[in-house]
Amino acid sequence: MEPIYWNCIIAHGITAFSYFGIPILVGIFFAKTKVTIPSKFWPAFLLSGGFVIFCGFHHLLAAFEPDSAVSLLYLGVLDVMAFVSLCVLLCLIPTAYQILEAIAKSQENTRELQRSQQIQRLFLDQGPFGAYIKDEQSRVLYYNQEIQSRFSVNSQEWLGKTDSEFLTDPEEGRRVMENDRVVLKTLSPLKLIEEIKIADDEQPCYWLSFKFPFSDGATGDRRIGGISIDITESIEAQRSLTDLNRQLEERTLKLEAKKRELIYLSDMADMLYCCDSEDEVYQVVALTCSKLFPSMSGCVYIIANSKNYVQMNSSWGDEKSSKEIFSISQCWALRRGKLNLLSPCNSGLMCSHLIQPVNGAHLCFPLFGQGEIVGILHLYALEEISPEDQQITEIIARTLGFALNNLSIKKRLAYDNLRDGMTQLFNQSYMETILEQRLAEAERSGQPLSVIFLDIDNFKAYNSRYGHLTANIVIRGLAKLLLKSIRSFDIPCRWGGEEFVIVMPNMTLETLRKRVEQLRLDVEQMQLKDGDRILQGITASFGIAVSESGITVTDFLNRANQAMLEAKRTGKNRVIEYVNRYD
């Protein structure tokens, strides 16, 4: 019996040692790995531990009762149990620590995940943006505090509802839901700007929204996540910037238009300064108006010299809305001396010179020249004539008045510069200039050009007898006689003192001789009076010369002067023709 006895003791001792070693080893590993047991597993853990410990006590007590009778089967089972228990203890040593370490790592990961989720939830809840989660039917499952404060709702009010149910504008809600469906259909993120109206706020707010699909880790259902940032201030700033840019473009266009207007007006002033006749002045005005008022039609009317009617002088545009000739009384601008505007927005006086039926807008502006009204500037537009265009019209009219005054002064100065003050015949300077032109024309055309040089005989004695004032009457009388005796295109000139020059183009030598001889007789027979007193008659000596190819003005005049001096030397009161003695 002794081997059986020791077999039982050893088997029960090994089994008890194994049972007691398992909780001790687990406890040591728990302490080393710092694994924590979830509270819901504590009962099972304690019961399992108690079961193992009591089993150990059972085998420990059995080891001290060797007198118990055992069968061989029992002894075999006991040995197997001891072997298995010891193997479990030995196998548990390398694996238990790894298992508990894995459990500890899993618990640490779980805690990190929980902390991360808490941080994410705190970030979503406290972040300065709207965050939300929706299901596949666009029903709200979560929204953060920013949305709650922005829309003045609590954390439960919108749960389970769609956007069309809680937004003030159902149409906006449908647009938002349509965007959600696009995200679910394409399974791709979507970036867009959403316009949302908030209750009790007339102005909408704008959100820059990022929507993305994801799967619920617990259920596997599709979800829509979204983050929306309020960009209302940016949108308003952009709109303000756009408005400022638009205003700047409008002002730039206006400045460019004003610049063009100034250029046109400046060009008009330059052209008016260069005009030599009133017709040119009116044509320049019409040309400028066609540039300044391209969408309008108009014309310049000038009062006739008889002052009985007004006639169109120049025009621009395709539309004719006024008569070409009418009386002064038919235009209110002429009658009143100030502008007259007739338009759909300004029921002014209707001028009788307008062609019926009258439509659109009509502006008549009086033109002043040389201190009096000389005509009108008439504008016609299909709609309205703006105040700016009226101001431009006034500028044109006033500039035209200045141009007419300047033209009158220029003509008077030109006349004074070209004419002799006493006789109103051309002066010596003009004669030399025009004779050079006539010589060039005669040489080009092959037609003869003649010059007559005449001098009053014994004029110094005449001047001494009657005095300078009476002698001037004689000079003026001779000038009138010359103007009556020559052709309209002949050029008479007072050369100086009692000397005169006449240029006669396109006249044969024979005809020239007859014409000058008749002129000599007319001078001899001329009657002169100083008031009621009859003055002594005068005679004149004439020298004539005919142009040759290449002759200069000086030589040409010298020839005629030499012929006149020859007439003086040979008895006076006669006509001498220049003869070239070197031919």
Secondary structure, 3 states (H helix, E strand, C coil): CHHHHHHHHHHHHHHHHHHHHHHHHHHHHHHHHCCCCCHHHHHHHHHHHHHHHHHHHHHHHHHCCCCCCCCHHHHHHHHHHHHHHHHHHHHHHHHHHHHHHHHHHHHHHHHHHHHHHHHHHHHHHHCCCEEEEECCCCCEEEECHHHHHHHCCCCCCCCCCCHHHHCCCHHHHHHHHHHHHHHHHHCCCEEEEEEECCCCCCCCEEEEEEEEEEECCCCCCEEEEEEEEECHHHHHHHHHHHHHHHHHHHHHHHHHHHHHHHHHHHHHHHHHHHCCCHHHHHHHHHHHHHHHCCCCEEEEEEECCCCCCEEEEEEECCCCCECCEECHHHCHHHHHCCCEEEECCECCCCCCCECCCCCCEEEEEEEEECCEEEEEEEEEECCCCCHHHHHHHHHHHHHHHHHHHHHHHHHHHHHHHHECCCCCCECHHHHHHHHHHHHHHHHHHCCCEEEEEEEECCHHHHHHHHCHHHHHHHHHHHHHHHHHHCCCCCEEEEEECCEEEEEEECCCHHHHHHHHHHHHHHHHCCCCEECCEECCCCCEEEEEEECCCCCCHHHHHHHHHHHHHHHHHCCCCCEEECCCCCC
